[in-house]
Amino acid sequence: MMEATRRAGLLPLGGALLFACLVGMGFWGLARWFQAQLLAEARRSVLTQVMPLRAGFANALERRFFHLEGLAGFVDIHGAEDSSYPEFHFLSYAERVFARVEGVRTVALAPEGVIRLVFPLEGNEEALGLDLLAGWDETRQDEGVRRALEERRLSVTGPVELRQGGRGIIGLLPIYIAGRFWGFASMVVTLPALLSEVGFGVLWEEFSLALRNPNGDVFFGIPEVFEADPVRQTISYGGNVWELGAVPRGGWNGAIRERLRYFLLGEGLLLLVLTLFVHAALWRYVSLSGEVAYRTEELTRANRELQAEAEERRRVHAALRERERRFRTIVENSEAGYVFCDTNRIVRNVNRAWLSLHGFAAPEDVLGTDFLHHVPAEQIRETAALLERLFQGERAVSGESARLRRDGSLGYHTYSLTVVVENGRVVGAEGFFLDTTERRKAFEELRILNAELEERVAARTKELVEANRTLEEKNARLAELNEELSAMNEEVGASNEQLSAMNEELTAMNEELAANNETLLLERERRAELERRLREMEEELDGFRRKAERLALVSHEFRTPLSSILTSVQLLEDFWATMDEERRRGHLHRIEENVRHLSALAREGLFLGCTGNGREGRICTEGGFGERVSMEVLPFCRRLVEEFAAGEGRNAVLRCVAGEGVTDAEPLVASLDPVGFRILLTNLLSNAVKYSPPGSVVEVVVGRRDDCLELTVADEGMGISAEDLPRLFDPFFRGESARHVSGTGLGLHMVKRLVDDAGGSLSVTSVPGKGTTVTILLPLEEAGA
């Protein structure tokens, strides 16, 4: 009996244990699934709260480094005329940036790559004179400088350790004026100010955060974060890329530990209840009354525990709602506009900044509307395709576009849109928008200003063309005079024929009338008179030819001083108020020198006009070509090159350097004809610039070879073919490669005449497609020799 009772007691216990094992295996699989769901939910929660940091970090950099564009515009206005830059205006601009923008450590300008201006100066004295391009080659180069020069846009590097202490991010913007590299504008921003503005400190209490550069160096936060399977966000700006990692405080297991513990506790309780239920069912034949009491007690305890679990779940949901509220607070207070729309493009959530950008007063005005209703008509198709790409799986897109405000006006903004995924399913797209309307307006105003300047240049050019037309009419009149001289030559030829006939008649008369000596003498006198008149007419014809050539030379040279005067007048007219006194005097001095040069050319014209009329002594006593004065050759050539660069040579890079035997410390002083030398050099420069591509280099070298002044002008132009070199100095000759460039063919002919008149020599070497070099040797008559 006792044995049977013992077996009956073991039967429900064994059955209950077997049932518990089977159900326990099922509960273990369910627990693993629930753990995976909790981890996915935790990652979404972290991603939702960390995502604004990515856009906030890039926007914070944009708001600071945008001021470098303004600094580049400042240089374009105040530094376009030469390599100087007004320190007062730079300091004023930099002070305004420091007063308005938090976290800016330094602002600097580096013309030609060398830092010349820096603000504040205190603590940055070592930066002055620093050459940013030093050592720039393929093996040793600063990454930021290389990227800025190659891409011609803002380059951001860092964070780096600053000499003043702390870490900062460096922005470097290359500046180009008329297609030529001018230098750099630079700004250093402190890293703590950026992180504080973006909100890293707010989330630091809840998450472990870390930022690292592409090399894997962590410059903020805890390096171990990237070893704990973090939520990752890529931050890209200015050609640089950083990676943000975030994990909950205590790790992923810590984030789900409590909820998983309660779930496992509930499963254990349920398993225990079910096991006891099975055991009770089997045991009821043995002890039904005791089992009922035991079951009631266990269910009561399980209910209490389930109620406690339900209370804990409510607490967890309340915490999640608090986190969601804090996230909304961050979004609502952000300066960037925020919008969320579902896969049907219906707007479901916006912040105050987005409403302000689009001109709405309350969220109710836009919630439930189609996102495309706030896009300009010409961009609807493009925006719809962009959203469709996001909904099809593309992670994020960014760019700049126009927006349609409520009143129908247009604004502009940069945007960053990302796809929103819940439970592995795309539920919509969210994005952040930053207003760029004012920047677009500034660029538009600058474009209008450039258009006005181009109109002024066109008007001045038209006046110059009219002046050239007048000179061409005068040249046509000279051509008519040449035709008249040709007719006179024909008359002289006819006279020669008549003279020949008369000689034959005289011969016959001598043979027939040998006795009439008086008549023969008379005929000889007539012949002598005709020969004298013929010589006078030939001399007059040569005078007319020389006068025509010299008038053509003078009219050809009127263009360069007129162009230089016009440029100086335009600069004084447009920038008088912003120029300092020294630069005003420089432009006025340049105008005065060119006016004197024009006066000399006018005197030469009077001299040519009176040649052959017997009035040289009365009109041309002030001189013209040929007058020599003592001068320093190298400074004179540099001044001529600067004047030419300000006028016709603005599209090229012109340099005047000292050659062999000449230095700035030991100047070469010689006696030269300044008018003829100016015409010679400006004609060579005009040809070099005219037949060279924009932005190429034209170099003038002033040297000394034995007792001669050696002048070399080298360019990087189209070159001259070997077939055209022998006829290069013929008047009005133009080679086949120069047919598409306007010109008269007199420039090199005039240079050849001036060199020959000075007793010098001229040589030309050229390689088609690579450039031309002209070398002139002039006998040197030094001052006092």
Secondary structure, DSSP 8 states (H G I E B T S, - for coil): -HHHHHHHHHHHHHHHHHHHHHHHHHHHHHHHHHHHHHHHHHHHHHHHHHHHHHHHHHHHHHHHHHHHHHHHHHHHHHSSSSS---HHHHHHHHHHHHHHSTTEEEEEEEETTB--EEES-TT-GGGTT-BTTTT-SSSS--HHHHHHHHHTS-EEEEEEE-TTSSEEEEEEEEEEETTEEEEEEEEEEEHHHHHHHHTHHHHHTTEEEEEE-TT--EEEE-GGGGGS--EEEEEEETTEEEEEEEEETTHHHHHHHHHHHHHHHHHHHHHHHHHHHHHHHHHHHHHHHHHHHHHHHHHHHHHHHHHHHHHHHHHHHHHHHHHHHHHHHHHHH-SSEEEEEETT-BEEEE-HHHHHHHT-SSGGGTTTSBGGGGS-GGGHHHHHHHHHHHHTT--EEEEEEEEE-TTS-EEEEEEEEEEEEETTEEEEEEEEEEE-HHHHHHHHHHHHHHHHHHHHHHHHHHHHHHHHHHHHHHHHHHHHHHHHHHHHHHHHHHHHHHHHHHHHHHHHHHHH-TT-HHHHHHHHHHHHHHHHHHHHHHHHHHHHHHHHHHHHHHHHHTHHHHHHHHHHHHHHHHHTTTS-HHHHHHHHHHHHHHHHHHHHHHHHHHHHHHTTTT-HHHH-TT--TT--EEEEHHHHHHHHHHHHHHTTTTTSEEEEEE-TT--SSS--EEEE-HHHHHHHHHHHHHHHHHTS-TT-EEEEEEEEETTEEEEEEE--S----TTTGGGTTSTT---GGGTTS---S-HHHHHHHHHHHTT-EEEEEEETTTEEEEEEEEE--BTT-
